[in-house]
């Protein structure tokens, strides 16, 4: 257990009590509004979360669209790749893919598919500087205790002109504001910090990223209506909601409009990041 006085986002030493959950006190930075546990422990990952999970039917198509937005294929690294769906999408698009992951089951599964996968952290990989055109860090930074060194290492292995593509829950999104401790994403010790846009931007700049774009999108109305649900139910209902919107072109247009509104108001529950050196 480590006591934390500094905000993991803007590094200010000025916070106020926000809530308590699972035996952890959660505070909010007075300067940037990032949420974080005042005491934290780096939760060790076992192979349970990386067991065989069937991807939602809409997911491959959506990931193909994201990878297509990256431009011409080059070399891509996924840090904490989990089930490996992003690596599969990049491989389908012609990228030279690599991944690092802590769960041995996930690593073995990726290797069986011919993917260059390493079990361990990014620091264990010892990649040369300027090795990758794109680094993926999806749903990662909310878990990591020493997050600034990790982001600095990502900046180091990126080539000039390359970028980090990342997602993380938004500590100032609609659900955090309305539900507080009842929001399933506020879930220590699995999630030890939930960044605000301001806090995450400050963190990325300290880590060496000069050009940072962050959009706040997505919300789960099922959870808002029920005033909080279990983390597993949140994933299931979120997948069902996305599947509904992806079924038809008109629904996809509605989803895009909702996300544009949430991004404009900075109220989306998920932060989507593109950061360049």
ChimeraX commands (.cxc) that place a marker at each C-alpha (Angstrom):
marker #1 position 0.00,0.00,0.00 radius 0.5
marker #1 position 1.37,3.41,-1.02 radius 0.5
marker #1 position 0.11,6.75,0.22 radius 0.5
marker #1 position -0.41,9.23,-2.61 radius 0.5
marker #1 position -0.49,12.96,-2.01 radius 0.5
marker #1 position 0.22,14.12,-5.58 radius 0.5
marker #1 position -2.45,14.05,-8.26 radius 0.5
marker #1 position -1.44,11.50,-10.93 radius 0.5
marker #1 position -2.74,13.93,-13.54 radius 0.5
marker #1 position -1.56,17.49,-12.93 radius 0.5
marker #1 position 0.78,16.58,-10.00 radius 0.5
marker #1 position -0.85,19.11,-7.66 radius 0.5
marker #1 position -0.75,18.47,-3.93 radius 0.5
marker #1 position -4.27,19.70,-3.25 radius 0.5
marker #1 position -7.23,17.33,-3.09 radius 0.5
marker #1 position -10.57,16.95,-1.35 radius 0.5
marker #1 position -12.56,13.91,-0.29 radius 0.5
marker #1 position -14.82,12.51,-3.02 radius 0.5
marker #1 position -16.11,9.13,-1.80 radius 0.5
marker #1 position -15.10,5.80,-0.31 radius 0.5
marker #1 position -15.48,2.41,-1.97 radius 0.5
marker #1 position -14.15,-1.11,-1.43 radius 0.5
marker #1 position -12.24,0.13,1.62 radius 0.5
marker #1 position -10.38,2.85,-0.35 radius 0.5
marker #1 position -10.69,6.59,0.12 radius 0.5
marker #1 position -11.10,8.33,-3.23 radius 0.5
marker #1 position -10.16,11.99,-3.52 radius 0.5
marker #1 position -10.57,14.61,-6.23 radius 0.5
marker #1 position -7.81,16.97,-7.27 radius 0.5
marker #1 position -8.87,20.57,-6.62 radius 0.5
marker #1 position -6.86,21.79,-9.61 radius 0.5
marker #1 position -7.77,19.37,-12.42 radius 0.5
marker #1 position -10.64,17.28,-10.92 radius 0.5
marker #1 position -8.94,13.93,-11.54 radius 0.5
marker #1 position -10.19,11.20,-9.18 radius 0.5
marker #1 position -7.66,8.94,-7.46 radius 0.5
marker #1 position -7.25,6.72,-4.44 radius 0.5
marker #1 position -5.32,8.44,-1.66 radius 0.5
marker #1 position -3.76,5.05,-0.91 radius 0.5
marker #1 position -3.04,2.68,-3.76 radius 0.5
marker #1 position -1.69,-0.75,-4.40 radius 0.5
marker #1 position -0.62,-2.04,-7.80 radius 0.5
marker #1 position -3.13,-4.82,-8.29 radius 0.5
marker #1 position -1.39,-7.92,-9.68 radius 0.5
marker #1 position -3.07,-9.41,-12.72 radius 0.5
marker #1 position -3.68,-13.10,-13.01 radius 0.5
marker #1 position -4.83,-14.99,-16.07 radius 0.5
marker #1 position -8.50,-14.92,-15.11 radius 0.5
marker #1 position -9.41,-11.78,-16.98 radius 0.5
marker #1 position -7.64,-13.01,-20.10 radius 0.5
marker #1 position -9.60,-16.24,-20.40 radius 0.5
marker #1 position -11.18,-17.05,-23.73 radius 0.5
marker #1 position -13.69,-14.27,-24.35 radius 0.5
marker #1 position -15.85,-14.22,-27.43 radius 0.5
marker #1 position -15.69,-10.79,-29.02 radius 0.5
marker #1 position -18.95,-8.97,-29.62 radius 0.5
marker #1 position -19.99,-9.40,-33.28 radius 0.5
marker #1 position -19.66,-5.67,-34.02 radius 0.5
marker #1 position -16.15,-5.37,-32.55 radius 0.5
marker #1 position -13.95,-6.57,-35.45 radius 0.5
marker #1 position -15.63,-4.17,-37.87 radius 0.5
marker #1 position -15.28,-1.25,-35.44 radius 0.5
marker #1 position -11.61,-2.03,-34.80 radius 0.5
marker #1 position -10.99,-2.30,-38.55 radius 0.5
marker #1 position -12.42,1.22,-38.91 radius 0.5
marker #1 position -10.17,2.56,-36.14 radius 0.5
marker #1 position -7.05,0.94,-37.60 radius 0.5
marker #1 position -7.94,2.30,-41.06 radius 0.5
marker #1 position -7.84,5.81,-39.56 radius 0.5
marker #1 position -4.18,5.28,-38.60 radius 0.5
marker #1 position -3.00,5.67,-42.19 radius 0.5
marker #1 position -0.55,3.54,-44.14 radius 0.5
marker #1 position 0.55,0.35,-42.35 radius 0.5
marker #1 position 3.79,0.40,-40.41 radius 0.5
marker #1 position 4.84,-1.05,-37.09 radius 0.5
marker #1 position 2.28,-1.15,-34.26 radius 0.5
marker #1 position 2.61,-2.05,-30.58 radius 0.5
marker #1 position -0.28,-2.83,-28.22 radius 0.5
marker #1 position 0.59,-2.42,-24.54 radius 0.5
marker #1 position -1.64,-4.60,-22.37 radius 0.5
marker #1 position -3.34,-6.22,-25.36 radius 0.5
marker #1 position -5.69,-8.52,-23.41 radius 0.5
marker #1 position -7.75,-10.64,-25.81 radius 0.5
marker #1 position -5.68,-9.29,-28.73 radius 0.5
marker #1 position -8.56,-7.98,-30.83 radius 0.5
marker #1 position -6.69,-4.77,-31.72 radius 0.5
marker #1 position -3.62,-6.74,-32.78 radius 0.5
marker #1 position -5.79,-8.95,-34.99 radius 0.5
marker #1 position -7.38,-5.91,-36.65 radius 0.5
marker #1 position -3.99,-4.29,-37.30 radius 0.5
marker #1 position -2.60,-7.56,-38.68 radius 0.5
marker #1 position -5.59,-7.83,-41.05 radius 0.5
marker #1 position -4.77,-4.33,-42.31 radius 0.5
marker #1 position -1.17,-5.22,-43.06 radius 0.5
marker #1 position 0.59,-3.82,-39.99 radius 0.5
marker #1 position 3.68,-5.39,-38.46 radius 0.5
marker #1 position 2.29,-6.00,-34.96 radius 0.5
marker #1 position 3.81,-6.62,-31.53 radius 0.5
marker #1 position 2.28,-6.71,-28.07 radius 0.5
marker #1 position 3.18,-6.84,-24.40 radius 0.5
marker #1 position 0.84,-8.31,-21.81 radius 0.5
marker #1 position 1.06,-9.57,-18.22 radius 0.5
marker #1 position -1.36,-12.50,-18.54 radius 0.5
marker #1 position 0.42,-15.63,-19.76 radius 0.5
marker #1 position -2.77,-17.15,-21.23 radius 0.5
marker #1 position -3.26,-14.10,-23.43 radius 0.5
marker #1 position 0.37,-14.15,-24.55 radius 0.5
marker #1 position 0.26,-17.84,-25.46 radius 0.5
marker #1 position -2.98,-17.33,-27.36 radius 0.5
marker #1 position -1.44,-14.46,-29.35 radius 0.5
marker #1 position 1.69,-16.45,-30.11 radius 0.5
marker #1 position -0.41,-19.32,-31.46 radius 0.5
marker #1 position -1.84,-16.82,-33.96 radius 0.5
marker #1 position 1.69,-15.87,-35.03 radius 0.5
marker #1 position 1.81,-12.54,-33.19 radius 0.5
marker #1 position 5.04,-11.24,-31.67 radius 0.5
marker #1 position 3.90,-11.20,-28.03 radius 0.5
marker #1 position 5.96,-10.71,-24.88 radius 0.5
marker #1 position 4.82,-11.54,-21.37 radius 0.5
marker #1 position 5.71,-8.68,-19.04 radius 0.5
marker #1 position 5.68,-4.90,-19.00 radius 0.5
marker #1 position 6.77,-2.47,-21.66 radius 0.5
marker #1 position 10.00,-1.92,-19.73 radius 0.5
marker #1 position 10.74,-5.67,-19.86 radius 0.5
marker #1 position 10.64,-5.56,-23.68 radius 0.5
marker #1 position 13.65,-3.22,-24.04 radius 0.5
marker #1 position 12.55,-1.94,-27.44 radius 0.5
marker #1 position 14.90,0.39,-29.28 radius 0.5
marker #1 position 14.00,4.06,-29.37 radius 0.5
marker #1 position 11.82,5.15,-32.31 radius 0.5
marker #1 position 10.70,1.57,-33.03 radius 0.5
marker #1 position 6.97,2.02,-33.63 radius 0.5
marker #1 position 4.63,4.15,-35.71 radius 0.5
marker #1 position 1.63,3.59,-33.43 radius 0.5
marker #1 position 1.33,2.47,-29.81 radius 0.5
marker #1 position -2.05,1.32,-28.46 radius 0.5
marker #1 position -2.88,1.63,-24.75 radius 0.5
marker #1 position -6.57,0.79,-24.48 radius 0.5
marker #1 position -8.13,0.87,-20.99 radius 0.5
marker #1 position -4.71,0.78,-19.35 radius 0.5
marker #1 position -3.69,4.01,-17.59 radius 0.5
marker #1 position -6.49,3.82,-15.01 radius 0.5
marker #1 position -4.84,0.67,-13.62 radius 0.5
marker #1 position -1.17,1.69,-13.47 radius 0.5
marker #1 position 0.36,3.13,-10.30 radius 0.5
marker #1 position 3.49,4.63,-11.93 radius 0.5
marker #1 position 1.72,5.86,-15.03 radius 0.5
marker #1 position 4.01,8.77,-15.98 radius 0.5
marker #1 position 7.13,6.58,-16.52 radius 0.5
marker #1 position 5.01,4.22,-18.63 radius 0.5
marker #1 position 3.82,7.04,-20.88 radius 0.5
marker #1 position 7.37,8.41,-21.13 radius 0.5
marker #1 position 8.54,4.96,-22.27 radius 0.5
marker #1 position 5.78,4.89,-24.88 radius 0.5
marker #1 position 6.97,8.30,-26.12 radius 0.5
marker #1 position 10.52,6.95,-26.33 radius 0.5
marker #1 position 9.65,3.95,-28.50 radius 0.5
marker #1 position 7.53,6.02,-30.91 radius 0.5
marker #1 position 9.09,7.16,-34.14 radius 0.5
marker #1 position 8.99,10.85,-35.12 radius 0.5
marker #1 position 5.52,11.44,-36.50 radius 0.5
marker #1 position 4.12,8.40,-34.70 radius 0.5
marker #1 position 1.39,8.58,-32.10 radius 0.5
marker #1 position -0.20,7.03,-29.05 radius 0.5
marker #1 position -3.82,5.91,-29.41 radius 0.5
marker #1 position -5.44,5.29,-26.03 radius 0.5
marker #1 position -8.71,5.12,-24.15 radius 0.5
marker #1 position -9.51,5.42,-20.44 radius 0.5
marker #1 position -12.61,6.14,-18.33 radius 0.5
marker #1 position -13.41,9.81,-17.72 radius 0.5
marker #1 position -13.42,10.95,-14.12 radius 0.5
marker #1 position -15.50,14.03,-15.02 radius 0.5
marker #1 position -17.98,12.35,-17.34 radius 0.5
marker #1 position -21.73,12.28,-16.93 radius 0.5
marker #1 position -21.78,9.02,-14.97 radius 0.5
marker #1 position -19.07,10.09,-12.53 radius 0.5
marker #1 position -20.93,13.35,-11.89 radius 0.5
marker #1 position -24.39,11.81,-11.47 radius 0.5
marker #1 position -23.61,8.45,-9.85 radius 0.5
marker #1 position -20.49,9.09,-7.79 radius 0.5
marker #1 position -19.44,5.95,-5.92 radius 0.5
marker #1 position -22.36,4.02,-7.49 radius 0.5
marker #1 position -20.72,4.22,-10.92 radius 0.5
marker #1 position -19.35,0.76,-11.66 radius 0.5
marker #1 position -16.14,2.20,-13.13 radius 0.5
marker #1 position -15.20,3.67,-9.74 radius 0.5
marker #1 position -13.83,0.34,-8.64 radius 0.5
marker #1 position -10.60,0.35,-6.59 radius 0.5
marker #1 position -8.16,-1.34,-6.42 radius 0.5
marker #1 position -8.72,-2.30,-10.06 radius 0.5
marker #1 position -9.09,1.34,-11.08 radius 0.5
marker #1 position -6.88,3.58,-8.97 radius 0.5
marker #1 position -7.34,6.79,-10.95 radius 0.5
marker #1 position -9.90,8.24,-13.33 radius 0.5
marker #1 position -8.49,11.22,-15.18 radius 0.5
marker #1 position -10.16,14.45,-16.15 radius 0.5
marker #1 position -9.33,15.87,-19.58 radius 0.5
marker #1 position -7.24,18.60,-17.96 radius 0.5
marker #1 position -5.37,16.14,-15.76 radius 0.5
marker #1 position -4.67,13.65,-18.54 radius 0.5
marker #1 position -3.44,16.40,-20.85 radius 0.5
marker #1 position -1.02,17.61,-18.18 radius 0.5
marker #1 position 0.24,14.07,-17.58 radius 0.5
marker #1 position 0.82,13.39,-21.28 radius 0.5
marker #1 position 2.73,16.63,-21.71 radius 0.5
marker #1 position 5.01,15.81,-18.77 radius 0.5
marker #1 position 5.65,12.41,-20.38 radius 0.5
marker #1 position 6.87,14.05,-23.59 radius 0.5
marker #1 position 3.78,14.45,-25.78 radius 0.5
marker #1 position 3.40,17.97,-27.19 radius 0.5
marker #1 position 0.36,17.47,-29.44 radius 0.5
marker #1 position -2.53,15.95,-27.48 radius 0.5
marker #1 position -6.13,15.52,-28.65 radius 0.5
marker #1 position -8.70,14.15,-26.19 radius 0.5
marker #1 position -12.41,13.56,-26.83 radius 0.5
marker #1 position -14.96,12.51,-24.19 radius 0.5
marker #1 position -17.53,10.17,-25.76 radius 0.5
marker #1 position -20.00,7.46,-24.82 radius 0.5
marker #1 position -22.43,6.95,-21.97 radius 0.5
marker #1 position -24.37,3.95,-20.69 radius 0.5
marker #1 position -28.00,4.99,-20.17 radius 0.5
marker #1 position -28.80,1.57,-18.69 radius 0.5
marker #1 position -26.48,2.26,-15.77 radius 0.5
marker #1 position -27.69,5.84,-15.33 radius 0.5
marker #1 position -31.31,4.66,-15.16 radius 0.5
marker #1 position -30.50,1.93,-12.65 radius 0.5
marker #1 position -28.26,4.22,-10.60 radius 0.5
marker #1 position -25.28,1.91,-10.91 radius 0.5
marker #1 position -24.70,-1.73,-11.88 radius 0.5
marker #1 position -22.02,-4.38,-11.35 radius 0.5
marker #1 position -18.87,-4.10,-13.51 radius 0.5
marker #1 position -19.72,-7.30,-15.40 radius 0.5
marker #1 position -23.24,-6.07,-16.12 radius 0.5
marker #1 position -21.79,-2.77,-17.33 radius 0.5
marker #1 position -19.69,-4.57,-19.94 radius 0.5
marker #1 position -22.61,-6.71,-21.09 radius 0.5
marker #1 position -25.04,-3.80,-21.34 radius 0.5
marker #1 position -22.42,-1.65,-23.07 radius 0.5
marker #1 position -21.84,-4.33,-25.68 radius 0.5
marker #1 position -25.58,-4.73,-26.22 radius 0.5
marker #1 position -25.97,-0.97,-26.65 radius 0.5
marker #1 position -23.12,-0.77,-29.16 radius 0.5
marker #1 position -24.48,-3.76,-31.06 radius 0.5
marker #1 position -27.86,-2.05,-31.33 radius 0.5
marker #1 position -26.36,1.14,-32.77 radius 0.5
marker #1 position -24.07,-0.72,-35.16 radius 0.5
marker #1 position -26.89,-2.75,-36.75 radius 0.5
marker #1 position -28.15,-0.01,-39.07 radius 0.5
marker #1 position -26.73,3.04,-40.78 radius 0.5
marker #1 position -29.34,5.37,-39.30 radius 0.5
marker #1 position -28.56,4.21,-35.79 radius 0.5
marker #1 position -24.84,4.73,-36.37 radius 0.5
marker #1 position -25.60,8.32,-37.41 radius 0.5
marker #1 position -27.54,8.83,-34.18 radius 0.5
marker #1 position -24.64,7.44,-32.18 radius 0.5
marker #1 position -22.19,9.79,-33.90 radius 0.5
marker #1 position -24.45,12.76,-33.14 radius 0.5
marker #1 position -24.73,11.78,-29.48 radius 0.5
marker #1 position -20.95,11.39,-29.23 radius 0.5
marker #1 position -20.38,14.79,-30.85 radius 0.5
marker #1 position -22.68,16.38,-28.28 radius 0.5
marker #1 position -20.99,14.59,-25.38 radius 0.5
marker #1 position -17.55,15.56,-26.68 radius 0.5
marker #1 position -18.58,19.20,-27.08 radius 0.5
marker #1 position -19.89,19.27,-23.50 radius 0.5
marker #1 position -16.91,17.20,-22.27 radius 0.5
marker #1 position -19.35,14.82,-20.58 radius 0.5
marker #1 position -18.65,11.48,-22.25 radius 0.5
marker #1 position -17.68,8.59,-19.98 radius 0.5
marker #1 position -14.72,7.46,-22.10 radius 0.5
marker #1 position -11.66,9.52,-23.04 radius 0.5
marker #1 position -10.24,8.82,-26.49 radius 0.5
marker #1 position -6.70,10.07,-26.91 radius 0.5
marker #1 position -4.36,10.68,-29.82 radius 0.5
marker #1 position -1.00,12.02,-28.59 radius 0.5
marker #1 position 2.10,12.88,-30.60 radius 0.5
marker #1 position 5.56,13.97,-29.50 radius 0.5
marker link #1:1,2 radius 0.2
marker link #1:2,3 radius 0.2
marker link #1:3,4 radius 0.2
marker link #1:4,5 radius 0.2
marker link #1:5,6 radius 0.2
marker link #1:6,7 radius 0.2
marker link #1:7,8 radius 0.2
marker link #1:8,9 radius 0.2
marker link #1:9,10 radius 0.2
marker link #1:10,11 radius 0.2
marker link #1:11,12 radius 0.2
marker link #1:12,13 radius 0.2
marker link #1:13,14 radius 0.2
marker link #1:14,15 radius 0.2
marker link #1:15,16 radius 0.2
marker link #1:16,17 radius 0.2
marker link #1:17,18 radius 0.2
marker link #1:18,19 radius 0.2
marker link #1:19,20 radius 0.2
marker link #1:20,21 radius 0.2
marker link #1:21,22 radius 0.2
marker link #1:22,23 radius 0.2
marker link #1:23,24 radius 0.2
marker link #1:24,25 radius 0.2
marker link #1:25,26 radius 0.2
marker link #1:26,27 radius 0.2
marker link #1:27,28 radius 0.2
marker link #1:28,29 radius 0.2
marker link #1:29,30 radius 0.2
marker link #1:30,31 radius 0.2
marker link #1:31,32 radius 0.2
marker link #1:32,33 radius 0.2
marker link #1:33,34 radius 0.2
marker link #1:34,35 radius 0.2
marker link #1:35,36 radius 0.2
marker link #1:36,37 radius 0.2
marker link #1:37,38 radius 0.2
marker link #1:38,39 radius 0.2
marker link #1:39,40 radius 0.2
marker link #1:40,41 radius 0.2
marker link #1:41,42 radius 0.2
marker link #1:42,43 radius 0.2
marker link #1:43,44 radius 0.2
marker link #1:44,45 radius 0.2
marker link #1:45,46 radius 0.2
marker link #1:46,47 radius 0.2
marker link #1:47,48 radius 0.2
marker link #1:48,49 radius 0.2
marker link #1:49,50 radius 0.2
marker link #1:50,51 radius 0.2
marker link #1:51,52 radius 0.2
marker link #1:52,53 radius 0.2
marker link #1:53,54 radius 0.2
marker link #1:54,55 radius 0.2
marker link #1:55,56 radius 0.2
marker link #1:56,57 radius 0.2
marker link #1:57,58 radius 0.2
marker link #1:58,59 radius 0.2
marker link #1:59,60 radius 0.2
marker link #1:60,61 radius 0.2
marker link #1:61,62 radius 0.2
marker link #1:62,63 radius 0.2
marker link #1:63,64 radius 0.2
marker link #1:64,65 radius 0.2
marker link #1:65,66 radius 0.2
marker link #1:66,67 radius 0.2
marker link #1:67,68 radius 0.2
marker link #1:68,69 radius 0.2
marker link #1:69,70 radius 0.2
marker link #1:70,71 radius 0.2
marker link #1:71,72 radius 0.2
marker link #1:72,73 radius 0.2
marker link #1:73,74 radius 0.2
marker link #1:74,75 radius 0.2
marker link #1:75,76 radius 0.2
marker link #1:76,77 radius 0.2
marker link #1:77,78 radius 0.2
marker link #1:78,79 radius 0.2
marker link #1:79,80 radius 0.2
marker link #1:80,81 radius 0.2
marker link #1:81,82 radius 0.2
marker link #1:82,83 radius 0.2
marker link #1:83,84 radius 0.2
marker link #1:84,85 radius 0.2
marker link #1:85,86 radius 0.2
marker link #1:86,87 radius 0.2
marker link #1:87,88 radius 0.2
marker link #1:88,89 radius 0.2
marker link #1:89,90 radius 0.2
marker link #1:90,91 radius 0.2
marker link #1:91,92 radius 0.2
marker link #1:92,93 radius 0.2
marker link #1:93,94 radius 0.2
marker link #1:94,95 radius 0.2
marker link #1:95,96 radius 0.2
marker link #1:96,97 radius 0.2
marker link #1:97,98 radius 0.2
marker link #1:98,99 radius 0.2
marker link #1:99,100 radius 0.2
marker link #1:100,101 radius 0.2
marker link #1:101,102 radius 0.2
marker link #1:102,103 radius 0.2
marker link #1:103,104 radius 0.2
marker link #1:104,105 radius 0.2
marker link #1:105,106 radius 0.2
marker link #1:106,107 radius 0.2
marker link #1:107,108 radius 0.2
marker link #1:108,109 radius 0.2
marker link #1:109,110 radius 0.2
marker link #1:110,111 radius 0.2
marker link #1:111,112 radius 0.2
marker link #1:112,113 radius 0.2
marker link #1:113,114 radius 0.2
marker link #1:114,115 radius 0.2
marker link #1:115,116 radius 0.2
marker link #1:116,117 radius 0.2
marker link #1:117,118 radius 0.2
marker link #1:118,119 radius 0.2
marker link #1:119,120 radius 0.2
marker link #1:120,121 radius 0.2
marker link #1:121,122 radius 0.2
marker link #1:122,123 radius 0.2
marker link #1:123,124 radius 0.2
marker link #1:124,125 radius 0.2
marker link #1:125,126 radius 0.2
marker link #1:126,127 radius 0.2
marker link #1:127,128 radius 0.2
marker link #1:128,129 radius 0.2
marker link #1:129,130 radius 0.2
marker link #1:130,131 radius 0.2
marker link #1:131,132 radius 0.2
marker link #1:132,133 radius 0.2
marker link #1:133,134 radius 0.2
marker link #1:134,135 radius 0.2
marker link #1:135,136 radius 0.2
marker link #1:136,137 radius 0.2
marker link #1:137,138 radius 0.2
marker link #1:138,139 radius 0.2
marker link #1:139,140 radius 0.2
marker link #1:140,141 radius 0.2
marker link #1:141,142 radius 0.2
marker link #1:142,143 radius 0.2
marker link #1:143,144 radius 0.2
marker link #1:144,145 radius 0.2
marker link #1:145,146 radius 0.2
marker link #1:146,147 radius 0.2
marker link #1:147,148 radius 0.2
marker link #1:148,149 radius 0.2
marker link #1:149,150 radius 0.2
marker link #1:150,151 radius 0.2
marker link #1:151,152 radius 0.2
marker link #1:152,153 radius 0.2
marker link #1:153,154 radius 0.2
marker link #1:154,155 radius 0.2
marker link #1:155,156 radius 0.2
marker link #1:156,157 radius 0.2
marker link #1:157,158 radius 0.2
marker link #1:158,159 radius 0.2
marker link #1:159,160 radius 0.2
marker link #1:160,161 radius 0.2
marker link #1:161,162 radius 0.2
marker link #1:162,163 radius 0.2
marker link #1:163,164 radius 0.2
marker link #1:164,165 radius 0.2
marker link #1:165,166 radius 0.2
marker link #1:166,167 radius 0.2
marker link #1:167,168 radius 0.2
marker link #1:168,169 radius 0.2
marker link #1:169,170 radius 0.2
marker link #1:170,171 radius 0.2
marker link #1:171,172 radius 0.2
marker link #1:172,173 radius 0.2
marker link #1:173,174 radius 0.2
marker link #1:174,175 radius 0.2
marker link #1:175,176 radius 0.2
marker link #1:176,177 radius 0.2
marker link #1:177,178 radius 0.2
marker link #1:178,179 radius 0.2
marker link #1:179,180 radius 0.2
marker link #1:180,181 radius 0.2
marker link #1:181,182 radius 0.2
marker link #1:182,183 radius 0.2
marker link #1:183,184 radius 0.2
marker link #1:184,185 radius 0.2
marker link #1:185,186 radius 0.2
marker link #1:186,187 radius 0.2
marker link #1:187,188 radius 0.2
marker link #1:188,189 radius 0.2
marker link #1:189,190 radius 0.2
marker link #1:190,191 radius 0.2
marker link #1:191,192 radius 0.2
marker link #1:192,193 radius 0.2
marker link #1:193,194 radius 0.2
marker link #1:194,195 radius 0.2
marker link #1:195,196 radius 0.2
marker link #1:196,197 radius 0.2
marker link #1:197,198 radius 0.2
marker link #1:198,199 radius 0.2
marker link #1:199,200 radius 0.2
marker link #1:200,201 radius 0.2
marker link #1:201,202 radius 0.2
marker link #1:202,203 radius 0.2
marker link #1:203,204 radius 0.2
marker link #1:204,205 radius 0.2
marker link #1:205,206 radius 0.2
marker link #1:206,207 radius 0.2
marker link #1:207,208 radius 0.2
marker link #1:208,209 radius 0.2
marker link #1:209,210 radius 0.2
marker link #1:210,211 radius 0.2
marker link #1:211,212 radius 0.2
marker link #1:212,213 radius 0.2
marker link #1:213,214 radius 0.2
marker link #1:214,215 radius 0.2
marker link #1:215,216 radius 0.2
marker link #1:216,217 radius 0.2
marker link #1:217,218 radius 0.2
marker link #1:218,219 radius 0.2
marker link #1:219,220 radius 0.2
marker link #1:220,221 radius 0.2
marker link #1:221,222 radius 0.2
marker link #1:222,223 radius 0.2
marker link #1:223,224 radius 0.2
marker link #1:224,225 radius 0.2
marker link #1:225,226 radius 0.2
marker link #1:226,227 radius 0.2
marker link #1:227,228 radius 0.2
marker link #1:228,229 radius 0.2
marker link #1:229,230 radius 0.2
marker link #1:230,231 radius 0.2
marker link #1:231,232 radius 0.2
marker link #1:232,233 radius 0.2
marker link #1:233,234 radius 0.2
marker link #1:234,235 radius 0.2
marker link #1:235,236 radius 0.2
marker link #1:236,237 radius 0.2
marker link #1:237,238 radius 0.2
marker link #1:238,239 radius 0.2
marker link #1:239,240 radius 0.2
marker link #1:240,241 radius 0.2
marker link #1:241,242 radius 0.2
marker link #1:242,243 radius 0.2
marker link #1:243,244 radius 0.2
marker link #1:244,245 radius 0.2
marker link #1:245,246 radius 0.2
marker link #1:246,247 radius 0.2
marker link #1:247,248 radius 0.2
marker link #1:248,249 radius 0.2
marker link #1:249,250 radius 0.2
marker link #1:250,251 radius 0.2
marker link #1:251,252 radius 0.2
marker link #1:252,253 radius 0.2
marker link #1:253,254 radius 0.2
marker link #1:254,255 radius 0.2
marker link #1:255,256 radius 0.2
marker link #1:256,257 radius 0.2
marker link #1:257,258 radius 0.2
marker link #1:258,259 radius 0.2
marker link #1:259,260 radius 0.2
marker link #1:260,261 radius 0.2
marker link #1:261,262 radius 0.2
marker link #1:262,263 radius 0.2
marker link #1:263,264 radius 0.2
marker link #1:264,265 radius 0.2
marker link #1:265,266 radius 0.2
marker link #1:266,267 radius 0.2
marker link #1:267,268 radius 0.2
marker link #1:268,269 radius 0.2
marker link #1:269,270 radius 0.2
marker link #1:270,271 radius 0.2
marker link #1:271,272 radius 0.2
marker link #1:272,273 radius 0.2
marker link #1:273,274 radius 0.2
marker link #1:274,275 radius 0.2
marker link #1:275,276 radius 0.2
marker link #1:276,277 radius 0.2
view
